[in-house]
């Protein structure tokens, strides 16, 4: 599978559009016809289930021919109507026709992006540190890493390397992907690779719509691995897409304990395509198929191993990690120190470490 167009998760797409400003679109019959025509083309050629894609394309073309869209003059209302008409067929959570108030000028095809846009993307991902928010060594030698998005692998690999080097001497790791809108599956694979030894581990496949790609952990990573140590993943209902893949795959491999609430429930890889000046579509082109379960979390979300209020999940995971370290250590002074840290943490209740 070779993604040629921009890959944005729902959360990242909404964030991008929220920054855009400009005049409202004039919704002419020609604009509506072009939008339907391009959307139908994408459905027939790119949708993860080509048979369903054809049925969906036929449906919106029939609505256009029957003049069902003639009375719609508002751009957002037109996008909403298209989504409604397609909801019978395209039930994937990543599918979304989106209205952009200003003209969308971003070049989605990575083969034809201008140098200025490429540089702007590089600066934006660098400013956001590849999606990594925070890295910390908690009391008791427990590692913590917060990731708000999995941005492109080439921008995230150095922050991931630095984080894992800093945390390499910790005894357990908490990976916080609460409110994580997803992103690049390759970045998820890179992070997962640090959690296993050098023997490649089969994580998942992406299948559908004529696409097929296997995802295995990397044979080589830049820096020390975290293999064999306990890992906890914190999730909530806003944990989306690629962040769900991290949670689901590590859970299925029994490599991590997932703590929090059931996640968003979108298991597809989607491309962003421009339909007309003001309309875009997030088009699911393939769906994850886990190597262990042979299924995914589409529509159901990732179910946590330990269901707790997301506000309490860090405290719960941290407390679990401390208790395990107390059980493992044979040094009386270290055991006493860890017990005091645990006692102090339990006294805080649901507060952060």
C-alpha positions in Angstrom: 0.0 0.0 0.0 1.5 3.3 -1.0 -0.4 6.4 0.3 -0.2 9.2 -2.3 -2.6 11.7 -0.7 -2.5 13.4 2.6 -3.3 11.1 5.5 -5.2 12.9 8.3 -7.2 11.5 11.1 -10.6 13.1 11.9 -9.2 15.0 14.9 -6.3 16.4 12.9 -8.5 17.3 9.9 -10.9 19.2 12.2 -8.0 21.0 13.8 -6.7 22.0 10.3 -10.1 23.3 9.2 -10.6 25.2 12.4 -7.6 27.4 11.6 -8.9 28.2 8.1 -10.8 31.4 7.5 -12.4 32.9 4.5 -15.7 33.8 2.8 -18.5 31.2 2.5 -18.7 29.3 -0.7 -21.3 30.1 -3.4 -22.9 26.7 -3.7 -23.8 26.6 -7.4 -25.3 23.6 -9.2 -22.0 23.1 -11.0 -20.1 22.9 -7.6 -22.6 20.4 -6.3 -22.3 18.3 -9.5 -18.5 18.4 -9.5 -18.5 17.4 -5.8 -20.8 14.4 -6.4 -18.9 13.4 -9.5 -15.5 13.3 -7.8 -16.9 11.7 -4.7 -18.5 8.9 -6.8 -15.2 8.4 -8.6 -13.3 8.0 -5.3 -15.9 5.6 -4.0 -15.6 3.3 -7.0 -11.8 3.4 -7.2 -10.5 3.9 -3.6 -13.1 2.8 -1.0 -12.0 -0.1 1.1 -14.9 -2.3 -0.1 -15.2 -1.6 -3.8 -18.6 -3.4 -4.1 -20.1 -1.2 -1.4 -18.3 1.8 -2.9 -20.0 1.3 -6.2 -23.4 1.1 -4.6 -22.7 4.3 -2.6 -21.6 6.1 -5.8 -24.7 5.0 -7.6 -26.9 6.3 -4.8 -25.5 9.8 -4.7 -25.5 10.1 -8.5 -29.2 9.0 -8.4 -30.0 11.8 -5.9 -28.2 14.3 -8.0 -30.1 13.2 -11.1 -33.4 13.4 -9.3 -32.7 17.0 -8.2 -32.7 16.1 -4.6 -29.8 18.5 -3.9 -31.3 21.5 -5.7 -32.7 23.2 -2.7 -29.5 23.1 -0.6 -27.7 26.4 -0.7 -25.4 26.0 2.4 -22.1 24.3 2.1 -22.2 22.6 5.5 -25.8 21.4 4.9 -24.7 19.9 1.6 -21.8 18.0 3.2 -24.2 16.8 6.0 -26.7 15.6 3.4 -24.0 13.7 1.4 -22.9 12.0 4.7 -26.5 11.1 5.5 -27.1 9.6 2.0 -23.9 7.6 2.2 -24.3 6.5 5.8 -26.4 3.5 4.7 -23.4 2.2 2.8 -20.2 3.7 4.3 -20.4 2.9 8.0 -16.7 3.3 8.6 -16.0 6.0 11.3 -13.2 7.4 9.1 -15.5 8.2 6.3 -16.5 11.9 6.2 -17.4 14.5 3.6 -16.1 17.8 4.9 -16.9 21.4 4.0 -14.1 23.9 4.1 -15.4 27.5 4.3 -12.3 29.0 2.5 -11.0 27.4 -0.7 -8.9 24.4 0.2 -5.5 25.1 -1.3 -3.5 22.2 0.3 -2.1 19.9 -2.3 -3.1 16.4 -1.1 -1.1 14.3 -3.6 2.4 14.0 -2.0 4.0 13.6 -5.5 3.0 17.1 -6.5 3.2 19.2 -3.3 5.1 22.5 -3.8 8.3 23.1 -1.9 6.7 25.8 0.2 4.0 23.4 1.4 6.5 20.7 2.2 8.6 23.1 4.2 5.5 24.4 6.1 4.5 20.8 6.9 8.1 20.1 8.1 8.1 23.1 10.3 4.6 22.3 11.7 5.5 18.7 12.6 8.9 19.9 14.1 7.1 22.5 16.2 4.7 19.8 17.5 7.7 17.5 18.2 6.4 14.7 16.0 3.3 14.4 18.3 5.2 13.8 21.5 4.0 16.0 24.4 5.9 15.0 27.5 8.5 12.5 28.8 9.1 12.0 32.5 10.7 9.7 35.0 8.2 9.3 37.9 9.1 8.6 41.4 9.9 4.9 41.8 11.7 4.8 38.5 8.5 4.5 36.4 8.7 6.0 32.8 5.9 8.2 31.4 5.4 9.4 27.8 2.5 11.5 26.6 1.7 11.4 22.8 -1.1 13.7 21.4 -0.8 12.4 17.8 1.3 10.1 15.7 2.7 12.5 13.1 4.7 11.4 10.1 7.4 8.9 10.9 10.3 11.0 9.5 9.4 13.8 11.9 8.6 11.6 14.9 11.5 9.1 14.9 14.1 11.4 16.5 11.7 12.5 19.4 10.8 8.8 19.9 14.5 7.9 20.0 15.2 10.6 22.5 12.3 9.6 24.7 13.1 6.0 24.7 16.8 6.7 25.5 15.8 8.9 28.4 13.4 6.2 29.7 15.7 3.2 29.0 16.7 2.7 32.7 13.2 2.9 34.1 11.5 -0.3 35.3 8.1 0.2 33.7 6.5 2.5 31.1 3.2 4.3 30.9 2.2 5.4 27.4 -0.5 8.1 27.5 -2.6 8.3 24.4 -5.7 9.9 25.9 -7.1 12.6 23.5 -4.7 11.2 20.8 -6.3 11.8 17.3 -4.2 9.2 15.6 -2.0 9.7 12.5 0.7 7.6 10.7 0.6 3.8 11.2 4.4 3.7 10.5 5.0 5.9 13.6 3.0 3.5 15.7 5.1 0.7 14.4 8.3 2.5 15.2 7.2 3.1 18.8 6.0 -0.5 19.2 9.4 -1.7 17.9 11.1 -0.3 21.0 8.9 -2.5 23.2 10.1 -5.8 21.7 13.4 -7.4 21.1 15.1 -7.5 17.7 13.0 -10.4 16.3 10.2 -8.9 14.2 6.7 -9.2 15.6 3.6 -9.2 13.4 1.4 -6.4 14.5 -1.4 -6.1 11.8 -2.2 -6.0 8.2 -4.1 -3.4 6.2 -6.5 -4.9 3.7 -9.3 -3.8 1.5 -10.1 -2.0 -1.8 -7.2 -3.7 -3.6 -4.7 -2.7 -0.9 -2.6 -5.0 1.2 0.3 -4.3 3.6 1.8 -6.2 6.5 3.1 -4.3 9.5 5.8 -5.9 11.6 8.0 -4.4 14.3 11.4 -3.2 13.0 14.5 -5.3 13.2 16.6 -2.3 14.1 15.8 0.8 16.2 17.9 3.8 17.0 18.7 3.3 20.7 18.0 0.9 23.5 14.8 -1.3 23.5 12.3 -1.6 26.4 11.7 -5.3 25.8 10.6 -7.4 28.8 9.4 -4.5 31.0 5.8 -3.8 32.0 3.9 -1.4 29.7 0.6 0.4 30.5 -1.4 2.3 27.9 -3.8 5.0 28.9 -6.9 5.5 26.7 -10.2 7.4 26.6 -13.1 7.9 24.2 -11.0 10.5 22.2 -8.2 7.9 21.6 -8.6 7.5 17.8 -7.4 5.6 14.8 -3.6 5.0 14.9 -3.6 5.5 18.7 -6.2 2.7 18.9 -4.0 0.5 16.8 -1.2 0.9 19.3 -3.6 0.0 22.2 -5.2 -2.9 20.4 -2.1 -4.5 19.0 -0.1 -4.3 22.3 -3.2 -5.7 24.1 -3.6 -8.5 21.7 0.0 -9.4 22.0 -0.3 -9.3 25.8 2.5 -6.7 25.7 0.6 -4.0 27.6 -2.2 -3.4 30.0 -4.7 -0.9 28.6 -6.3 1.4 31.3 -9.1 3.8 30.9 -12.4 3.8 28.9 -13.5 2.4 25.6 -11.9 4.2 22.6 -13.4 6.0 19.6 -13.7 2.9 17.3 -12.1 3.6 13.9 -9.9 1.0 12.5 -9.2 2.2 8.9 -6.4 4.0 7.0 -7.9 6.9 5.2 -6.7 9.3 2.5 -7.8 12.9 2.3 -9.0 13.9 -1.2 -10.2 17.2 -2.6 -13.6 17.0 -4.4 -14.0 20.7 -5.3 -12.7 24.0 -4.0 -14.7 23.7 -0.7 -15.3 20.0 -0.3 -13.0 17.2 0.9 -13.5 13.6 1.7 -11.8 11.4 4.2 -11.8 8.1 2.3 -11.1 4.8 4.1 -9.0 2.8 1.7 -8.0 -0.2 3.9 -8.9 -1.6 7.3 -6.7 -3.0 10.0 -6.7 -6.7 10.6 -4.8 -7.7 13.7 -2.3 -10.5 13.4 -3.6 -12.3 16.5 -7.3 -11.7 16.6 -7.8 -11.4 12.8 -10.3 -8.6 13.4 -10.2 -5.0 14.7 -11.9 -2.4 16.8 -14.1 -0.8 14.1 -17.3 0.4 15.6 -16.6 -1.1 19.0 -13.5 0.7 20.2 -10.7 -0.9 22.1 -12.0 -2.3 25.4 -9.6 -1.5 28.3 -8.2 -4.3 30.5 -8.9 -2.1 33.5 -11.9 0.2 33.0 -11.6 3.4 35.0 -12.5 7.0 34.6 -9.8 8.4 32.3 -9.1 11.1 34.8 -7.9 8.4 37.2 -6.1 6.2 34.7 -2.6 7.6 35.2 -2.9 7.2 39.0 -4.2 3.6 38.6 -1.5 2.5 36.2 1.2 4.2 38.3 0.0 2.5 41.4 0.0 -0.9 39.6 3.5 -0.3 38.4 4.8 0.6 41.9 3.1 -2.5 43.5 4.8 -4.7 40.9 8.2 -3.2 41.6 7.7 -3.7 45.3 6.9 -7.4 44.7 9.9 -7.8 42.4 12.7 -6.1 44.4 14.6 -8.1 47.0 16.6 -5.2 48.3 15.1 -4.2 51.7 16.1 -0.5 51.4 14.7 -0.2 47.9 11.5 -2.0 49.0 11.1 0.4 51.9 11.6 3.4 49.6 9.0 2.1 47.0 6.5 1.4 49.8 6.8 5.0 51.0 6.3 6.3 47.4 3.3 4.1 47.0 1.9 5.2 50.4 2.3 8.9 49.4 0.7 8.3 46.0 -2.3 6.4 47.5 -2.8 9.3 49.9 -3.2 11.6 46.9 -6.1 9.5 45.7 -6.9 10.2 42.1 -4.3 13.0 41.7 -1.4 12.8 39.3 1.9 11.4 40.4 
